[in-house]
Amino acid sequence: MRHYKTDTPEALARITAAAVLADGGLDPTELQSLEANTVPARLGMSTAEFDRVVHEFCEDMHTVSLRDHSGQLALDRETIDQLLADVRSPDLQMRVLRIVLDIVSADGTLSPGEATLVSQAMTRWGLELHSVSSHRDPLSWPPMR
């Protein structure tokens, strides 16, 4: 899996891409959530930059992922941990986890892959659900670049 510099928009976008694909496919409600919540802007990127990172993530998934019991590609815990390690800033951890929660809840169900990603992020980053759900992510935050 390719590596992006720590705390960059690309590192955040890759975790976001993992959330979108954690249930094994591109769900229309999750894609609508990305658009409605202006996720690329919240990550400090253009839509084209975000799309590039998602595409690169999909390429990487084909080389490092495992197949689950249904034959879908899935990331193992070690790979998820490597993705999470690229975000060290507590503010950015909170921001990306808020985005991930919005995405995985968009379709009203929580798949095992989504639950693993959320749980592992909260554990690694020492976050609790109540602190994330009360965290506000205003679009007026300064760009990350």
C-alpha positions as CSV (number, residue, x, y, z in Angstrom):
1,M,0.0,0.0,0.0
2,R,1.4,3.4,-0.9
3,H,2.2,5.8,1.9
4,Y,1.3,9.5,2.2
5,K,3.0,12.0,4.5
6,T,1.6,12.1,8.0
7,D,-1.4,14.5,8.7
8,T,-1.8,15.4,5.0
9,P,-5.2,15.6,3.2
10,E,-4.2,12.5,1.2
11,A,-3.7,10.5,4.4
12,L,-7.2,11.6,5.6
13,A,-8.7,10.9,2.2
14,R,-7.3,7.4,2.2
15,I,-9.1,6.6,5.5
16,T,-12.2,8.2,4.1
17,A,-11.9,5.9,1.0
18,A,-11.5,2.9,3.3
19,A,-14.8,3.9,5.0
20,V,-16.6,4.2,1.7
21,L,-15.3,0.7,0.6
22,A,-15.4,-1.0,4.0
23,D,-18.8,-2.7,3.2
24,G,-17.5,-4.1,-0.1
25,G,-18.8,-1.6,-2.6
26,L,-19.8,1.9,-3.5
27,D,-23.2,2.6,-1.9
28,P,-25.1,5.4,-3.5
29,T,-26.2,6.8,-0.1
30,E,-22.6,6.9,1.1
31,L,-21.5,8.7,-2.1
32,Q,-24.4,11.2,-1.6
33,S,-23.1,11.7,2.0
34,L,-19.6,12.6,0.6
35,E,-21.1,15.2,-1.7
36,A,-23.7,16.6,0.7
37,N,-21.1,17.0,3.4
38,T,-18.5,18.5,1.1
39,V,-15.9,16.0,2.3
40,P,-13.1,16.9,-0.1
41,A,-13.3,20.5,1.1
42,R,-13.4,19.4,4.7
43,L,-10.2,17.4,4.1
44,G,-8.5,20.4,2.4
45,M,-8.6,19.1,-1.1
46,S,-10.3,19.5,-4.4
47,T,-12.8,16.9,-5.7
48,A,-10.2,15.9,-8.4
49,E,-7.5,15.4,-5.7
50,F,-9.9,13.4,-3.6
51,D,-10.9,11.2,-6.5
52,R,-7.3,10.6,-7.3
53,V,-6.6,9.3,-3.8
54,V,-9.7,7.1,-3.9
55,H,-8.6,5.7,-7.2
56,E,-5.1,5.0,-5.8
57,F,-6.6,3.4,-2.7
58,C,-8.7,1.1,-5.0
59,E,-5.5,0.1,-6.8
60,D,-3.8,-0.6,-3.5
61,M,-6.7,-2.7,-2.3
62,H,-6.2,-5.1,-5.2
63,T,-2.6,-5.8,-4.1
64,V,-2.9,-5.9,-0.3
65,S,-6.4,-6.9,0.6
66,L,-7.8,-10.2,1.6
67,R,-11.0,-11.8,0.4
68,D,-13.7,-12.2,3.1
69,H,-16.1,-15.1,3.3
70,S,-18.3,-13.6,0.6
71,G,-15.4,-13.1,-1.8
72,Q,-15.3,-9.3,-1.3
73,L,-12.0,-7.5,-0.8
74,A,-11.3,-6.6,2.9
75,L,-8.5,-4.9,4.7
76,D,-6.8,-6.7,7.6
77,R,-6.3,-5.1,10.9
78,E,-2.6,-4.5,10.3
79,T,-3.3,-2.6,7.1
80,I,-6.0,-0.5,8.7
81,D,-3.5,0.3,11.5
82,Q,-1.0,1.5,9.0
83,L,-3.6,3.8,7.5
84,L,-4.5,5.2,10.9
85,A,-0.9,5.7,11.8
86,D,-0.6,8.4,9.2
87,V,-2.9,10.7,11.2
88,R,-1.3,11.8,14.4
89,S,-2.9,15.2,15.0
90,P,-5.8,14.9,17.5
91,D,-7.8,17.5,15.7
92,L,-7.4,15.7,12.4
93,Q,-8.2,12.3,14.0
94,M,-11.4,13.8,15.3
95,R,-12.2,15.4,11.9
96,V,-11.6,12.2,9.9
97,L,-13.5,10.0,12.4
98,R,-16.5,12.3,12.2
99,I,-16.4,12.0,8.4
100,V,-16.1,8.2,8.6
101,L,-19.0,8.0,11.0
102,D,-21.1,10.1,8.7
103,I,-20.2,7.8,5.8
104,V,-20.8,4.5,7.5
105,S,-24.1,5.6,9.0
106,A,-25.4,7.0,5.7
107,D,-27.1,3.8,4.5
108,G,-28.5,2.9,7.9
109,T,-26.5,-0.2,8.4
110,L,-23.1,-0.9,9.9
111,S,-21.2,-3.7,8.1
112,P,-18.5,-5.8,9.9
113,G,-15.8,-4.0,7.8
114,E,-17.2,-0.6,8.8
115,A,-17.4,-1.6,12.4
116,T,-13.9,-2.8,12.4
117,L,-12.6,0.5,10.9
118,V,-14.5,2.7,13.3
119,S,-13.6,0.5,16.3
120,Q,-9.9,0.3,15.4
121,A,-9.7,4.1,14.8
122,M,-11.3,4.9,18.1
123,T,-9.0,2.5,20.0
124,R,-5.8,3.6,18.2
125,W,-6.6,7.3,18.6
126,G,-8.1,7.0,22.1
127,L,-11.4,8.6,21.1
128,E,-14.8,7.9,22.6
129,L,-18.1,8.1,20.6
130,H,-19.6,10.9,22.7
131,S,-16.6,13.2,22.1
132,V,-16.7,12.5,18.3
133,S,-20.5,13.0,18.0
134,S,-20.3,16.3,19.9
135,H,-17.3,17.5,17.8
136,R,-18.1,20.2,15.3
137,D,-16.2,20.3,12.0
138,P,-16.9,23.8,10.6
139,L,-15.9,24.4,7.0
140,S,-14.2,27.6,8.1
141,W,-11.3,25.6,9.5
142,P,-8.1,26.8,7.8
143,P,-7.1,24.7,4.8
144,M,-4.6,22.0,5.7
145,R,-2.0,22.9,3.0
